[in-house]
Structures are given as C-alpha cells and as structure tokens.
Amino acid sequence: FSLFFAWLLFLIFLFIYFLSGGFVAPVFVQKGKDVLLDVDNVPEDFFLFVWIFDKESSSLVTFFPDGKSQISPTYTGRIDYSAKKKYSVILKNLQEKDSGVYTGRTLNKNIYVVSPVQLEVNSVSNSSHSCNVTLTCSTADSHISSTFRCDSQKCDQDGGNQSKITNSSSTLEVYLWDVTVICKHRNQVSSTEDRTDIQHAVDSKSTKSFRIWTGSYVALEATLLLLSIYLCMCAEEILNQSIFKKL
C-alpha cells in the first residue's frame, strides 16, 4: 500500500509539474535540419510575444499586436514563419551551438523607457596586417561583449550581429556597419544608441599604427592615382609637342 501511495504522489506531482509549464519535452534534430518552435493559445491582448533562446538570453523573433513581426539580426535568414500557426516559427540549419531551451514568452503592457548605452573599448591587439578589437555594449542592467577582426580591406564581427533581451524586457544589440560599431538599446517606445569608428578604437588603445581602409577611401585613392597618371601623360605630351616645335 505504501508503494502504491508513493507512486500516486509521484504521478500527481508530475501532472502538476507538466501543467505548470515546468516540463520541457526534448526534441532531437539532425545537424543542418530545421525545427518547428510550436506554441498554442497565445492571448491576443499581449504587448509583445517573443521567442527566446534561454541559454544566451537572446531573442529570435518578436511579434506585435498589430500582426507585424521583427526577426533579430542574429537570426536573419534562419527564421521562417509557420503557415499553420500564427506565432509558431521554424528555426533552420541547426548546429551544436543551437542546443538548449527555447521559450515563447508574452510580455505585459508595462512601459519601460530604455536607459542610455555606452560603448567601451576593452582591448586591442594588432600586427602589421590585422587587428582584433573587443568592445562592450552596456546599459544599466545588461551588457554584450563582441570582438571585431580587421585587415587592410575590411572588418568582420565574430559571430555576426549580437542581441539579447534585458531584465527590463528591452533589446540590447551590437553590430557592425561598414567600419562603425553600433550599440543600440531599444523597446517599442524609445531607443538609444552609441557608436564608434573602429579606427578610433584602435588608436585609443594601441601604440602601434594600423590603418583600416574603407571601400570609399580605396576608391578615392584609386581615382587620385589615375588622375595623377593622366596628368603626367598630358604633361609629357605637351613637353613633346614643345620640343617638336623648336626643332
């Protein structure tokens, strides 16, 4: 009787645990395949509905009450919308780093005004051919650190654009635009940002000289070089004509 009673208590506990949302059903997906992040019974009076990757506290996609949605820059090209369910999404091309818990979360209608952000240069390491710059994008209750690698032709951000949901349910993101790093803190009613040029970041933390060439600067240099060659050819032609006239 005691064993039966113990099993009964365990089953009741398991049932309550499942109903409370504490049970997470595991899904096994082959590397490179897609997975459906499925959700039912989303209340229609939500302020925001967000799919969140719990391991990194990063948002995948945000749905708004007017039917519009916004995919996080980190997951651009990896999210498709389900044709059958309004707020279910498909995460494509899964890799080992994607393993973890994904949560569909509704956010209430409390209005938060986002706090200012600060973009700080943590470290710079460079050589004659390349440099690595690590910066931290921070706000009052959260931060993101990201490393940027540059050579004489271009700059790239390790891992691509990065974003996360803060404790106040706003979005903090850091991304690269040409050779400018942008740190942005936003929600649906306000937004703040800070930005810095990577060349300025390198100069502020390093005693070694390293020059980052942008596409527009290279084009300008090429134009000036061609113009110089053309002027030299014109000068040589004028000189030859002058000598010919004297003869």
N, C-alpha and C positions, 0 to 999 in steps of 0.2 A: 504493500500500500504506500509506503514512504517513497519508493522509487517511482511509482506512478504519479504521486503528488509532485515530486521534484520535476519530472518531465512535463507535467501540466503547467507548472510555474514557468519553466523554461520556454514552452511554446507560447504562453501568454505574453511573456517578456519580448520574445522575438516578434510577435504580431504587433505589439505596441511600438517597438523599435522601428519596424518597417513602415507603419502608418505615420510615424513622426518624421519620416524622411531621413532617418539615420542610416538606412541600409542603402548601399551603393552597389548595384548589380555590375559585376565585371564584364567587360566586353573585350574580346580578343580579336585583334585585327592584324592582318599581314602587312609587313612594311611596304610602303608605297601605295597601299589601298586607301579607300575612303571610309568614313564612319558617319552615321547619322546621329546627331545630337537631338534627341527627341524630347518633346515636352507637351503636356496636356494641361487643360484647364487654367490657362493664363488669364487672370482677371483683366477686364477691359478698362478699368479705371486706374491703371498704373501710371506712374510718372515716367519711368524708364524700365525696359526689360533688357537685361544684359546677360550674354553668355560669357562666363569667366573661367579661365584655366587656373584652378586653385593653387597649383604648385608655384606659379610665378606671379599670382595675383594680377594677371593681365587679361584684358578684355578682348574677346574675339569680334563680337558684333553687338551693336546697341540698336534696339527697336524703340521707336517713339509712338505716342498715342495716335498721331495723325497717319500712321501706316508707313512712314518713311523709316529707313534704317541706315546705319553707318558702320562699315567694316573697319576695324583697326588697321592702321598702316602695316603693322607687323604681319597681319594675315591676309593682306591684299593678294588676290589670285588663288587663295586656298579655301575660300568660303563660297559655297553655293547655297541657295535657298531651296527648301523643300517645297515641292509642288503640292503636297497633300496637306501639310500643316503650316499654319501661318508663322509660328515662331520657332519652328524646328529648322536646323541648318545642317549642312554637310561639310565636314572638315576633310579636306583632300590631302593625298600624298603624305600619309602618316610616317613619322620617323621615330626612333627610340626616344628622342627628347620630348615627344608629344605624350608620353605615357603619364597618366595622372588622372585626377578627378576634374570633371567639367560640370559646372553648376549654372543652371538658368535661374537668374535672380531678378525679382521685381523690386524696384526702388520706390520709396514713398514720395510724397509731394513736398517734403521739406525743401526749402530753397537755401542753398549754400552759395555764398559769394566766395569765389576762389581767392586764395591768398597769393601774394606775389611769388615769383620764382626767381631763383638765382642759378646762374651757370658758372661753375667754378672749375678752373684747370687744376687737375690733381698732379699729373706728371707728364713729362715729355722726354722721349728718348729718340735720338736721331743719329743718322750716319750721313755720309756724303750723297747717298742715293735715296733714302727714305726716312720717314719719321713716324712714330707712334704717339698719339695724344690721347690721354684719358681725361674725361670731363665728367662732372657730376651735376645733374639737373635736380635741384631740390626745392621743396616747398615746406610749409610749416609741419606737415605730418608724414612726409614721404620723400623718397629720392630715387633716382636712377643713375647708375654709372655706366658709361659707354666708352669704348675705345675706337679711335679713328686712325686708319693707316693711310699714309700719303706717300706718293713718289712724285717725280717731277712732272707727271702727266695728269694725275687725278687723285682723289681721296675716296676711301670707302669706309663704311661703318661696319664694325664686326657684328654679325647677326642681323644686320639691317635695322630698320626703324624699330624703336622700342617704346612700349607704353605699359601703364599699369593703372589699376583703379586704386585711389587713395582711400584712407579711412573715412573721409567725408563724401565718398561716392563720386568724386570728380575724377577726371582723367589727367594723368601726368605723362607726357611723352617727350622724347628727344629724337631728333632725326637730322639728316644731313641734306642741305640744299646747295648744290654746287660745292663751294668750299666754305660754306657758312653752317655752323651748328645752331639749331633752333631748339630751345627748351620751352615747352608750352604746357600750361595748366588751365584746364577748361571744364566747364559744365554747360548746361543748356541756357544759362542766363548771363554768363560772363566768362572772360578769358584773359589771361595774362601770359606774357612770354618774355624771354631773354634770349639774346643771340650773340654769337661771337664769330669772327673770322678765324679759321684755323691758323692762318699765318700769324695773326696777332697772338694766338695762344702759344704757338711755338716760340715766338720772340719773347714772350713774357716769362717763360720758364727755362729757356735754354741759352747757353752762352755760345753755342755753335751756330753757324749760319746755315740755314736750309731754306731754299726758295721753292714755293709751291706755285706752279704755273697753271693758271686757269685757261679755259679754251679761248676766251675773248682776248686774253693777253697774248697767247701764242699767235692768234690771228693778226693782232696788231703788229707783233714783231715781224711776222712773215710779210705783211704789207709794207712795212718800212724797209725791209731788206730788198724787196722787189723794186720799190721806188728808188732806192739808192743805186741799184744796178742799172735801172733805166736812166737815171741822171748821169751816171758815169758813161754810159753808151752815147748819150746825147752830147756830152762834153767832148768825148773822143771824136765824134762825127764833126762837130764844129771845129775842132782843132785841125782835123784832116783837111776840111774844106779851106781853112785859112792858109794852111801850108800849100795847098794846091794852087790857090790864087796867087800867092807870092811867086811860085815857080812860073 
